[in-house]
Every structure is written in C-alpha cells, then in structure tokens.
Amino acid sequence: MAQGLYPKTAKHSAYDVVIVGGAMYGASVSWWLTDCAGFDGRILVVERDSTYEFTSTAHTNSCIRQQFSRPINIKLSQFGAEFIKNFRSFMGDDERVPDITLQSYGYMYMADNESFAATLKEAQAIQQAEGAGTQFLSRDQIGEAYPFYMLDDIVGANHNTVDEGYFDGGTIFDWWKRSGRERGVEYIENEVVAMTKNAAGTAVESVTLKTGEVISCGTVVNASGPRAARTAAMVGISMPVEPRKRYTYIFDAEHPLDRDLPLTIDPCGVHMRTDGAYYLAGGAADEHSEEAADYDDFEQDHSLWESKFWPAIANRIPQFEAIKLVNSWAGHYAFNLLDQNAIVGRHTKIDNFIFVNGFSGHGFQQSPAIGRGTAELIAYGEYRSLDLSPFEYRRIEDNAAFTEKAVI
C-alpha cells in the first residue's frame, strides 16, 4: 500500500462514529455499519499509518478454526467460515469482488499427556455439540492419516478438516476498506492523541488529532490492536491488553510431504502448516515467561530459528530435517492478560466508548462476526446476530475471567 493513501485532514468537524484504528477491526466495524439497514451515520476511521506496515493485520497468518472450548468462540468462527466461503455474496454480489477459498486442511491439536488429552476430549464434545466436525484421534489414528509425524510422545489429538485452515485475509481486509470508502466511510491518516469527556464523565464528546483538530463524536470505537490500552487510557480506562511478540517462519522442504500438513499445534508450543508450495511455522520465543513488547519493537531474534523452531519442526516431522528458511517476521498479538479472550462492547460507565480489543491471536478469524455484532450494537443498541455479551468489559472490572482453554 502506497504511503499517504489517506488524507491527513477530516472533511467534517463532527461524526456519528469515530473509529480509532483502521486495520482489521476498524475496517470490519466500519464496513458492517454501512451494511446495517437504516443506519446512515457519518463514520470516520483514524489510522496512524496507511501503509499498515507494522499492524497485527499485516502480520496475520490468516487461519481459522472451530477448536475452541467456549461455544461463543466456536460460533464466531463458524460465521467466519460462512463469510469467507460466501464473500462475494456478503459484499453485495459485486462482480469485482473475488471468491475466497477456505483451504480446509484443518488443525491437529496434539496432546503429550493424558491430562491434556482429557481436556481436548472435553473441548471436542463442546465443539461437536455446536456442529463442528472435530474428532479426537488416538496416536494410531493420527499415524494412519498422517504417517510423516513422529508420535512416540503423543497420546492423541483433536482434528477437524471441515471449515478449518487458511484463507486470504488480506483480500477481505482490502475489500472492507475499499467497499466501505465507496459507501461513504472516511479514512484519514492521523492519530488520536486525546479524548474529552462530558462534565458527568459518562460519554466521550470529542477526540483530538495529532495535527490539532478536535472532532466531535457520537460513538468512539477502540480498534487500536496492541495499542488498545493506550487508547483507553485517554479516558481513564484501564485495560489488561499488551503487545506480545510472535514469530513466523516460511520454509521450503527438500523432501515435501505427500499431502497437506494440517496446522499442527505441537505440545512444545510451535505450530506449523502447509503454506502453498512452502510451509509455515510460528510461535512465541518462550510462551512460559513472556513480557510485553514495546509498541514499535518488531525486531527478530534470529537465533530462535536454530535454537527452537527448526529443532521442534524436525523432531515432529523427521522428513523436515532438510529445510531452508525462505522468509520470517515478527508481529504482535494484542494479548488479553486476564483470559486471552476478546473485549467487546460498551464500557460500563462511558456509554459511548466501545471496545473491539484483546483478541490474543484470534482476531482475523473472529473479525467478520465481531465486526457485524459491534455494528449492530452501534446502529440498533443491541446484538441481533450473535450475543457477544460474554466478552463485555464488565468482567475486566470484576476480574472475572471468561477463560478459553484453547489458546495458541
């Protein structure tokens, strides 16, 4: 995306909705608002960098799964799959809009002990009750379907090849922006640096831009990704969301597999999958002792490939002893420290401040459903498609975790 794609200055001094952040969630919420019948409010999206170079969106691996332990998370992904597979239809049957393919090679969520295998079986029962195609496989069943794995330490795994895998998230993101702007959504390249509340402290009256303009607003949406806590602090709201660094590697194999590699979640914390003609692997440097990353820190630790990721890949798939690194990058999760689940909906006291934050790596796959639900909340004052109330901010104030056991 070219530098300076958006103008710096807003066309108006007042908007019905101001969205802070124009990446995945800013684009999703704003587009869905244009799709809400009867809503004709003026929408401003403020994005600090129109190149999106360092956004979580630009570093996404565009994966989707139904293998969660909470029914609402399963339902979010089920709608996500429906949206992906019927993308052109959702975009108004616009002939310019391409079809999106969901590459359903599935997830393989492995357990190396009986306790975790029991947790997977519990989750499989919940997923099955919600209509997901997840099956628990024994070690022998895994080996029969995928003989390339080394399974000496594996007890079993959950596996699902129905509407789980990879999709072209970048195209969806681009069309949300393009279609939204054609429908009247205004994007500017600027930054919200302050907010002003009313005298009672119950609503945000205006936002101040880095360039000095003050914009009046009816609703403010925090779509700031890993910077969500910084945006919330402008109105005195505390949020347990911080940037956590995640590494991604693209590699070529001297001896490619004879079938697709499911997104394999290894017990050691490394995940890997087919990625077109190549393979993709990723994970954290150390998921057991992580610290927040600086907002602008995208520097890679190049030693990790040799010390952690390659050994884990070759251990699980001995055929990958001979592989060549093709590309790599570091990105940020917007990590919710309380429970690794989304924070969505209105603030408890500042009624026109709305969250779409803290997705902890699940953001892209959940963006169709949560963008739709957030737009409904703004346009109609209620959720009409899926009840997103389990994600409300109130649980943050109450320190009442809405725990999701299946976090990668």
ChimeraX attribute file (.defattr): number of C-alpha atoms within 10 A of each C-alpha:
attribute: neighborCount
match mode: 1-to-1
recipient: residues
	/A:1	9
	/A:2	8
	/A:3	10
	/A:4	12
	/A:5	13
	/A:6	18
	/A:7	13
	/A:8	18
	/A:9	14
	/A:10	20
	/A:11	12
	/A:12	11
	/A:13	11
	/A:14	19
	/A:15	21
	/A:16	15
	/A:17	22
	/A:18	27
	/A:19	26
	/A:20	25
	/A:21	28
	/A:22	27
	/A:23	26
	/A:24	28
	/A:25	30
	/A:26	29
	/A:27	29
	/A:28	27
	/A:29	30
	/A:30	31
	/A:31	27
	/A:32	21
	/A:33	27
	/A:34	22
	/A:35	19
	/A:36	15
	/A:37	10
	/A:38	10
	/A:39	14
	/A:40	13
	/A:41	15
	/A:42	17
	/A:43	25
	/A:44	27
	/A:45	25
	/A:46	28
	/A:47	24
	/A:48	19
	/A:49	20
	/A:50	20
	/A:51	17
	/A:52	18
	/A:53	11
	/A:54	16
	/A:55	21
	/A:56	22
	/A:57	22
	/A:58	17
	/A:59	19
	/A:60	18
	/A:61	20
	/A:62	17
	/A:63	22
	/A:64	26
	/A:65	27
	/A:66	31
	/A:67	30
	/A:68	20
	/A:69	21
	/A:70	19
	/A:71	16
	/A:72	17
	/A:73	22
	/A:74	22
	/A:75	20
	/A:76	20
	/A:77	25
	/A:78	23
	/A:79	19
	/A:80	24
	/A:81	27
	/A:82	15
	/A:83	18
	/A:84	23
	/A:85	17
	/A:86	15
	/A:87	21
	/A:88	18
	/A:89	14
	/A:90	13
	/A:91	19
	/A:92	11
	/A:93	12
	/A:94	12
	/A:95	10
	/A:96	9
	/A:97	16
	/A:98	14
	/A:99	16
	/A:100	17
	/A:101	14
	/A:102	19
	/A:103	20
	/A:104	21
	/A:105	21
	/A:106	27
	/A:107	30
	/A:108	27
	/A:109	24
	/A:110	26
	/A:111	23
	/A:112	17
	/A:113	13
	/A:114	12
	/A:115	11
	/A:116	16
	/A:117	22
	/A:118	13
	/A:119	14
	/A:120	25
	/A:121	19
	/A:122	13
	/A:123	22
	/A:124	25
	/A:125	16
	/A:126	19
	/A:127	23
	/A:128	15
	/A:129	11
	/A:130	16
	/A:131	13
	/A:132	22
	/A:133	17
	/A:134	24
	/A:135	18
	/A:136	22
	/A:137	20
	/A:138	15
	/A:139	17
	/A:140	14
	/A:141	13
	/A:142	22
	/A:143	14
	/A:144	11
	/A:145	11
	/A:146	16
	/A:147	14
	/A:148	18
	/A:149	18
	/A:150	15
	/A:151	18
	/A:152	9
	/A:153	13
	/A:154	21
	/A:155	19
	/A:156	26
	/A:157	26
	/A:158	23
	/A:159	24
	/A:160	23
	/A:161	18
	/A:162	18
	/A:163	24
	/A:164	27
	/A:165	23
	/A:166	24
	/A:167	21
	/A:168	16
	/A:169	19
	/A:170	17
	/A:171	14
	/A:172	25
	/A:173	20
	/A:174	15
	/A:175	19
	/A:176	22
	/A:177	23
	/A:178	14
	/A:179	18
	/A:180	23
	/A:181	17
	/A:182	11
	/A:183	13
	/A:184	16
	/A:185	21
	/A:186	22
	/A:187	28
	/A:188	21
	/A:189	21
	/A:190	22
	/A:191	19
	/A:192	23
	/A:193	14
	/A:194	17
	/A:195	21
	/A:196	16
	/A:197	15
	/A:198	11
	/A:199	9
	/A:200	7
	/A:201	14
	/A:202	15
	/A:203	21
	/A:204	21
	/A:205	20
	/A:206	22
	/A:207	24
	/A:208	16
	/A:209	19
	/A:210	14
	/A:211	12
	/A:212	12
	/A:213	13
	/A:214	18
	/A:215	19
	/A:216	21
	/A:217	22
	/A:218	19
	/A:219	22
	/A:220	27
	/A:221	28
	/A:222	25
	/A:223	28
	/A:224	28
	/A:225	31
	/A:226	26
	/A:227	19
	/A:228	25
	/A:229	22
	/A:230	18
	/A:231	24
	/A:232	20
	/A:233	13
	/A:234	16
	/A:235	17
	/A:236	13
	/A:237	15
	/A:238	15
	/A:239	21
	/A:240	16
	/A:241	26
	/A:242	25
	/A:243	26
	/A:244	23
	/A:245	25
	/A:246	21
	/A:247	24
	/A:248	23
	/A:249	19
	/A:250	19
	/A:251	21
	/A:252	18
	/A:253	16
	/A:254	12
	/A:255	11
	/A:256	17
	/A:257	15
	/A:258	9
	/A:259	11
	/A:260	17
	/A:261	21
	/A:262	23
	/A:263	26
	/A:264	20
	/A:265	22
	/A:266	20
	/A:267	16
	/A:268	16
	/A:269	17
	/A:270	21
	/A:271	24
	/A:272	24
	/A:273	23
	/A:274	23
	/A:275	18
	/A:276	9
	/A:277	9
	/A:278	15
	/A:279	20
	/A:280	22
	/A:281	25
	/A:282	22
	/A:283	21
	/A:284	21
	/A:285	18
	/A:286	14
	/A:287	14
	/A:288	8
	/A:289	7
	/A:290	11
	/A:291	12
	/A:292	14
	/A:293	17
	/A:294	14
	/A:295	14
	/A:296	10
	/A:297	14
	/A:298	16
	/A:299	11
	/A:300	15
	/A:301	11
	/A:302	11
	/A:303	9
	/A:304	15
	/A:305	19
	/A:306	10
	/A:307	10
	/A:308	17
	/A:309	25
	/A:310	21
	/A:311	16
	/A:312	22
	/A:313	19
	/A:314	16
	/A:315	15
	/A:316	20
	/A:317	16
	/A:318	14
	/A:319	18
	/A:320	22
	/A:321	16
	/A:322	13
	/A:323	17
	/A:324	14
	/A:325	15
	/A:326	12
	/A:327	11
	/A:328	16
	/A:329	16
	/A:330	20
	/A:331	23
	/A:332	28
	/A:333	26
	/A:334	29
	/A:335	26
	/A:336	23
	/A:337	14
	/A:338	17
	/A:339	22
	/A:340	24
	/A:341	26
	/A:342	28
	/A:343	26
	/A:344	25
	/A:345	29
	/A:346	23
	/A:347	18
	/A:348	14
	/A:349	12
	/A:350	18
	/A:351	15
	/A:352	21
	/A:353	22
	/A:354	25
	/A:355	23
	/A:356	26
	/A:357	29
	/A:358	32
	/A:359	24
	/A:360	24
	/A:361	24
	/A:362	24
	/A:363	26
	/A:364	25
	/A:365	26
	/A:366	24
	/A:367	24
	/A:368	24
	/A:369	26
	/A:370	28
	/A:371	23
	/A:372	22
	/A:373	24
	/A:374	29
	/A:375	25
	/A:376	23
	/A:377	18
	/A:378	24
	/A:379	19
	/A:380	14
	/A:381	10
	/A:382	16
	/A:383	18
	/A:384	14
	/A:385	12
	/A:386	15
	/A:387	12
	/A:388	22
	/A:389	15
	/A:390	15
	/A:391	20
	/A:392	20
	/A:393	21
	/A:394	18
	/A:395	15
	/A:396	18
	/A:397	13
	/A:398	8
	/A:399	11
	/A:400	11
	/A:401	14
	/A:402	17
	/A:403	13
	/A:404	14
	/A:405	16
	/A:406	14
	/A:407	14
	/A:408	16
